[in-house]
Amino acid sequence: VGLEADDLIGCLSKQFSETENIILTADKDCLQLIGKNTFVMQPQKGISETELVDEKVLKEKMRLTPSQIIDFKGLAGDPSDNIPGVKGVGDKTAVDLLNKYETVEGVYENIDKTTGKLKEKLETSKDDAFMSKQLATIVTDKKLDFTLSDFEYTFPFSGEVLEFFKRFQFNSLIKRTELFCEQQPQIEKVELTEIKTDEQLNDLVLKISKQKEIAIHFTDNEIYVSDGVTEYKIV
Protein backbone atom coordinates (compact mmCIF):
# COMPACT_ATOMS: atom_id res chain seq x y z
CA VAL A 1 0.00 0.00 0.00
CA GLY A 2 3.05 2.27 -0.18
CA LEU A 3 3.27 2.86 3.56
CA GLU A 4 6.39 2.70 5.70
CA ALA A 5 6.48 1.12 9.15
CA ASP A 6 5.86 4.40 10.99
CA ASP A 7 2.95 5.15 8.63
CA LEU A 8 1.36 1.81 9.56
CA ILE A 9 1.80 2.66 13.24
CA GLY A 10 0.27 6.08 12.64
CA CYS A 11 -2.73 4.71 10.77
CA LEU A 12 -3.39 2.01 13.36
CA SER A 13 -3.03 4.36 16.34
CA LYS A 14 -5.60 6.69 14.79
CA GLN A 15 -7.88 3.87 13.66
CA PHE A 16 -7.98 2.50 17.21
CA SER A 17 -7.78 5.87 18.94
CA GLU A 18 -10.39 4.85 21.51
CA THR A 19 -8.06 2.08 22.69
CA GLU A 20 -4.92 2.76 24.72
CA ASN A 21 -1.94 2.63 22.37
CA ILE A 22 1.64 2.45 23.62
CA ILE A 23 4.27 2.77 20.89
CA LEU A 24 7.65 1.35 21.93
CA THR A 25 10.28 3.12 19.85
CA ALA A 26 13.38 5.27 20.00
CA ASP A 27 12.26 7.07 16.83
CA LYS A 28 11.35 10.64 17.78
CA ASP A 29 9.15 10.97 14.69
CA CYS A 30 6.49 8.94 16.51
CA LEU A 31 6.18 11.65 19.17
CA GLN A 32 3.82 13.40 16.73
CA LEU A 33 1.34 10.55 17.26
CA ILE A 34 0.91 11.20 20.98
CA GLY A 35 -2.68 11.93 21.92
CA LYS A 36 -5.39 11.26 24.47
CA ASN A 37 -4.94 7.48 24.32
CA THR A 38 -1.63 7.21 22.48
CA PHE A 39 1.72 7.31 24.24
CA VAL A 40 5.32 6.68 23.24
CA MET A 41 7.54 4.51 25.41
CA GLN A 42 11.14 5.49 24.74
CA PRO A 43 14.11 3.27 25.67
CA GLN A 44 16.61 5.14 27.86
CA LYS A 45 19.40 2.58 28.31
CA GLY A 46 18.93 -0.14 25.78
CA ILE A 47 15.63 -1.62 26.87
CA SER A 48 16.50 -1.87 30.56
CA GLU A 49 14.98 1.55 31.27
CA THR A 50 12.11 3.26 29.49
CA GLU A 51 10.15 6.47 29.76
CA LEU A 52 6.48 6.82 28.93
CA VAL A 53 5.96 10.09 27.07
CA ASP A 54 2.56 11.77 27.00
CA GLU A 55 1.64 15.34 26.03
CA LYS A 56 2.69 16.71 29.42
CA VAL A 57 6.10 14.98 29.43
CA LEU A 58 6.73 16.05 25.83
CA LYS A 59 5.96 19.67 26.72
CA GLU A 60 8.30 19.51 29.71
CA LYS A 61 11.16 17.84 27.84
CA MET A 62 11.02 19.49 24.42
CA ARG A 63 8.72 22.51 24.96
CA LEU A 64 6.64 21.25 22.05
CA THR A 65 3.20 19.77 21.40
CA PRO A 66 2.87 16.51 19.44
CA SER A 67 1.72 18.30 16.29
CA GLN A 68 4.82 20.54 16.44
CA ILE A 69 7.22 17.62 16.09
CA ILE A 70 6.89 17.79 12.29
CA ASP A 71 7.46 21.56 12.37
CA PHE A 72 10.51 21.00 14.57
CA LYS A 73 11.91 18.56 11.99
CA GLY A 74 11.04 21.07 9.27
CA LEU A 75 13.27 23.67 10.88
CA ALA A 76 15.99 21.68 12.68
CA GLY A 77 16.05 18.72 10.29
CA ASP A 78 17.16 15.19 11.15
CA PRO A 79 20.36 13.85 9.55
CA SER A 80 19.51 10.27 10.60
CA ASP A 81 16.43 10.42 8.35
CA ASN A 82 18.05 12.56 5.64
CA ILE A 83 15.77 15.49 6.51
CA PRO A 84 17.74 18.68 5.79
CA GLY A 85 15.68 21.30 7.62
CA VAL A 86 16.95 24.88 7.56
CA LYS A 87 20.73 24.97 7.22
CA GLY A 88 22.27 26.55 10.30
CA VAL A 89 19.16 26.28 12.50
CA GLY A 90 19.65 24.03 15.52
CA ASP A 91 17.24 22.45 17.97
CA LYS A 92 17.08 25.38 20.41
CA THR A 93 16.46 27.96 17.71
CA ALA A 94 13.79 25.77 16.13
CA VAL A 95 11.99 25.39 19.46
CA ASP A 96 12.20 29.12 20.16
CA LEU A 97 10.68 29.91 16.78
CA LEU A 98 7.86 27.40 17.27
CA ASN A 99 7.12 28.75 20.73
CA LYS A 100 6.61 32.16 19.08
CA TYR A 101 4.93 31.20 15.81
CA GLU A 102 3.65 27.62 16.41
CA THR A 103 4.28 26.16 12.94
CA VAL A 104 6.65 26.38 9.98
CA GLU A 105 3.91 28.27 8.17
CA GLY A 106 3.66 30.68 11.09
CA VAL A 107 7.42 31.25 11.06
CA TYR A 108 7.35 32.30 7.41
CA GLU A 109 4.19 34.35 7.77
CA ASN A 110 6.10 36.35 10.39
CA ILE A 111 9.48 36.31 8.65
CA ASP A 112 9.73 40.12 8.82
CA LYS A 113 9.78 39.89 12.62
CA THR A 114 13.01 37.90 12.37
CA THR A 115 16.25 39.73 11.69
CA GLY A 116 19.90 39.25 10.90
CA LYS A 117 21.54 35.95 10.02
CA LEU A 118 18.55 33.89 11.19
CA LYS A 119 16.23 35.65 8.76
CA GLU A 120 18.75 35.06 5.98
CA LYS A 121 19.01 31.34 6.81
CA LEU A 122 15.23 30.96 6.89
CA GLU A 123 14.78 32.73 3.57
CA THR A 124 17.55 30.74 1.89
CA SER A 125 16.18 27.37 3.04
CA LYS A 126 12.45 28.07 2.79
CA ASP A 127 11.81 25.26 0.29
CA ASP A 128 13.85 22.83 2.40
CA ALA A 129 11.84 23.76 5.50
CA PHE A 130 8.49 22.91 3.91
CA MET A 131 9.87 19.80 2.21
CA SER A 132 11.37 18.63 5.51
CA LYS A 133 8.08 19.10 7.32
CA GLN A 134 6.37 16.99 4.69
CA LEU A 135 9.04 14.28 4.94
CA ALA A 136 8.64 14.15 8.73
CA THR A 137 4.85 13.84 8.63
CA ILE A 138 3.60 10.33 9.40
CA VAL A 139 0.59 9.16 7.41
CA THR A 140 -2.46 8.56 9.65
CA ASP A 141 -5.46 8.80 7.30
CA LYS A 142 -5.32 5.44 5.48
CA LYS A 143 -7.96 2.90 6.52
CA LEU A 144 -6.35 -0.49 7.10
CA ASP A 145 -8.31 -3.71 6.93
CA PHE A 146 -7.56 -4.91 10.47
CA THR A 147 -9.47 -5.44 13.69
CA LEU A 148 -8.02 -5.46 17.19
CA SER A 149 -8.42 -9.24 17.33
CA ASP A 150 -5.92 -9.54 14.47
CA PHE A 151 -3.23 -8.31 16.87
CA GLU A 152 -4.02 -10.62 19.77
CA TYR A 153 -1.40 -13.15 20.82
CA THR A 154 -0.78 -15.60 23.60
CA PHE A 155 2.42 -15.81 25.57
CA PRO A 156 4.62 -17.83 25.61
CA PHE A 157 4.54 -17.88 21.81
CA SER A 158 3.29 -20.88 19.90
CA GLY A 159 5.31 -23.19 17.71
CA GLU A 160 3.84 -21.37 14.71
CA VAL A 161 5.53 -18.15 15.83
CA LEU A 162 8.78 -20.04 16.35
CA GLU A 163 8.66 -21.33 12.79
CA PHE A 164 8.00 -17.79 11.58
CA PHE A 165 11.07 -16.58 13.47
CA LYS A 166 13.14 -19.38 11.97
CA ARG A 167 11.93 -18.55 8.49
CA PHE A 168 13.04 -14.94 8.78
CA GLN A 169 16.20 -15.83 10.76
CA PHE A 170 15.40 -13.98 13.99
CA ASN A 171 18.28 -15.94 15.47
CA SER A 172 18.69 -13.97 18.71
CA LEU A 173 15.01 -14.52 19.55
CA ILE A 174 15.07 -18.21 18.62
CA LYS A 175 17.77 -18.80 21.24
CA ARG A 176 15.49 -17.43 23.99
CA THR A 177 13.60 -20.64 24.71
CA GLU A 178 11.61 -18.97 27.50
CA LEU A 179 9.66 -17.08 24.83
CA PHE A 180 8.07 -20.24 23.47
CA CYS A 181 5.73 -22.96 24.65
CA GLU A 182 7.41 -26.08 26.03
CA GLN A 183 5.62 -28.30 23.57
CA GLN A 184 6.92 -27.42 20.14
CA PRO A 185 5.75 -29.15 16.98
CA GLN A 186 8.29 -31.66 15.77
CA ILE A 187 9.46 -31.07 12.23
CA GLU A 188 9.94 -34.32 10.36
CA LYS A 189 13.31 -34.79 8.79
CA VAL A 190 13.15 -35.03 5.00
CA GLU A 191 15.13 -37.78 3.31
CA LEU A 192 17.68 -36.52 0.75
CA THR A 193 18.05 -38.49 -2.48
CA GLU A 194 20.53 -37.61 -5.19
CA ILE A 195 19.45 -37.79 -8.84
CA LYS A 196 22.51 -38.66 -10.91
CA THR A 197 21.25 -40.37 -14.07
CA ASP A 198 18.78 -39.57 -16.85
CA GLU A 199 16.71 -42.57 -15.83
CA GLN A 200 16.43 -41.32 -12.23
CA LEU A 201 15.52 -37.85 -13.53
CA ASN A 202 12.75 -39.26 -15.76
CA ASP A 203 11.36 -41.24 -12.82
CA LEU A 204 11.42 -38.12 -10.68
CA VAL A 205 9.55 -36.05 -13.30
CA LEU A 206 6.91 -38.76 -13.53
CA LYS A 207 6.55 -38.92 -9.76
CA ILE A 208 6.33 -35.19 -9.01
CA SER A 209 3.89 -34.63 -11.90
CA LYS A 210 1.34 -36.53 -9.80
CA GLN A 211 1.90 -34.40 -6.70
CA LYS A 212 -0.42 -31.52 -5.83
CA GLU A 213 2.36 -29.49 -4.24
CA ILE A 214 6.14 -29.50 -4.63
CA ALA A 215 8.94 -27.13 -3.67
CA ILE A 216 11.88 -26.26 -5.90
CA HIS A 217 15.07 -24.56 -4.72
CA PHE A 218 17.92 -23.40 -6.94
CA THR A 219 21.56 -22.71 -6.10
CA ASP A 220 24.29 -21.66 -8.54
CA ASN A 221 24.86 -25.19 -9.77
CA GLU A 222 22.30 -27.44 -8.06
CA ILE A 223 18.55 -27.96 -8.08
CA TYR A 224 16.56 -29.32 -5.13
CA VAL A 225 13.02 -30.65 -5.46
CA SER A 226 10.90 -31.70 -2.48
CA ASP A 227 7.48 -33.35 -2.22
CA GLY A 228 7.39 -32.90 1.57
CA VAL A 229 8.61 -36.43 2.27
CA THR A 230 11.73 -36.72 0.14
CA GLU A 231 14.08 -34.03 -1.10
CA TYR A 232 15.79 -34.73 -4.40
CA LYS A 233 19.14 -33.18 -5.27
CA ILE A 234 19.74 -33.05 -9.01
CA VAL A 235 23.49 -33.24 -9.65
Buried (B, 14 or more C-beta within 10 A) or exposed (E): EEBEEBBBBBBBBBBBBEEEBEBEBEBBBBBBBBBEEBBBBBEEEEEEEBEEBBBEBBEEEBBBBBEBBBBBBBBBBBEEBEBBBBEEBEEEBBBBBBEEBBBBBBBBEEBEEBEEEBEEBBEEBBEBBBBBBEBBBBBBEBEBEEEEEEEEEEEEBBBEBBEEBEEEEBEEBEEEEEBBBEEEEEEEEEEEEEBEEEEBEEEBEEBBEEEEEEEEEEEEEEEBBBBEEEBBBBE
